[in-house]
Amino acid sequence: MTRYPKSGKGSRWTIKELDAIKPEWKGDTLSDGDGLSGEVRTSGAVSIHFRYAFKWEGKVAWHYCGSYPANEMMGIREERNKARDLVKAGIDPRANKKVVKIEAQAAIDEVIRAEEQKRTASLTFNDLYQLWIKDGVSRSDGNKYISQSFGKHAMPLLGDIEVRHLTESHLRDVYRSIIAAGKTATAVELSKDIGQMLRWAEKRKPWRALLIDGNPAELVDIGQIVPKDYTKERKRQLSIEEIVKLQTILNTTALDYAAAQQKYGTERPLKEEAQIALWLCLGTICRIGELLMTEWKHVNFEQRTWFIPAENTKGERGRKCDQLVYLSDFTLAQFKKLHALTGDSEWAFPARYKEGHVCEKTVTKQVGDRQVKFKARTRKLKCRVENNSLVLGEEEWTPHDLRRTGATLMQKLKVSREVINLCQNHVIGSKIDRVYLLDDYADEKREAWSKLGVRLEAILSTSNLNR
């Protein structure tokens, strides 16, 4: 049913009349004149949906103009007028409406694109690092070293720099500041990691566009920055005299501390567990981190073996393997001394304030703190011993140097290079060798560790140094 305004056919509906329409009019058509008509609909409330009727290509067509009361009638009638003008100009208002919608969306997309470009342009070194550390790199230590290195050395100077503005000068300044602090090896490693990160970025959006002028890491030759006498390979090993001196220092400081009536102010000795760890590193030529993660279930006193599971060893993912260490009389005695101290724990070196083993760097830090003359520290570290009680020569030594020392002693004992490498759990031979040559050299390794143990007992014997 078509309804006309009360004021007469062809007149417009007033707002008062529209507001008075009842739900019972549902489905009726209201004629507003000049081709505009509205259908009464009810879905909770009364609304009138208006459309404009026009002829197009000999047929009646409709152009939607809006609904009341969601839209004002003035706007609905203006929409009708625009449609009528388009028809007069030979333009289909329906098609024009699609064009307007497309243009409006294009304008919105352009704004969004501009905002995205602006956001992308402002991405920083830290933004890149956060994505790379999550998706671009996976080291065997869970990226712990990278996180510490970037957090301490790179982020303070580079973190807020936009990637598009990152230059070779920025990188050189970082490396030089690290080298000036006496940490050349750290600078070299950081340069490698930053180079890896930026090469990763060059292959991916949006970073590729930000590095359009080139990868600044490729322009920095770290070899021109490090001191001319720098060598990557560390060659420090303890001489026989230094091994004896180490034993003397450990024994003397322990006795002096025990005898001191006033402990405060007396030089505190290295903890007995740490001392044992040093002798085990020397006698098994293991890595200190592997040793400190030892569980007692992996030490078999009857079979005289110490098992190191692959997950505790160093190496590339997929190439790490278990290691079975055959204990000499010397190393077996050390493990028994350690068991008397920590045998009530699951761990051979239990942490003091948490579950699990001590930090893998604990002994290295304790040894380093007692050779403070070699450190470039600008302030005293909180709750850390700082003295020179473990200085053995003109160069600092670390627990890892004991691994090199033990391996060299094996070499002097005429143990073959191949067996020494196997005792150190190094991957040797080609891939084919590792697939088809499966003998584990158990007898040869047992003999090598035994020879080393006998030699160490002789060196550390106060009655016969046998040097």
Buried (B, 14 or more C-beta within 10 A) or exposed (E): EEBBBEEEEEBBBEEEBBEEBEEEBEEBBBBBBBBBBBBBBBEEEBBBBBBBBBEBEEEEBBBBBBBBEEBEBEEBBEBBBBBBEBBEEEEBBBEBBEEEEEEEEEEEEEEEEEEEEEEBBEBBBBBBBEBBBEEBEEBBEEBEEBBEBBEEBBBEBBBEBEBBEBBBEBBBEBBEBBBEBEBBBBBBBBBEBBBBBBBBBBEEEBBEEBBEEEBBBEEBEBEEBBEEEBEEEEEBBBEBEBBBBBBEBBEEBBEEEEEEEEEEEBEBBBBBBBBBBBBBBBBBBBBBBBBBBBBBEBBBEEEBBBBBBEEBBEEEEEEBEEBBBBBBBBBBBBBBBBBEBBEEBEBBBBBEEEEEBBBBEBBBBBBBBBBBEEEEEEEEEEEEBEBEBBBBEEEBBBBBBBBBBBBBBBEEBEBEEEBBBBBBBEEEEEEEEEEEEEEEBEEBBBBBBBBBBBBBBBBBEEEEEEE
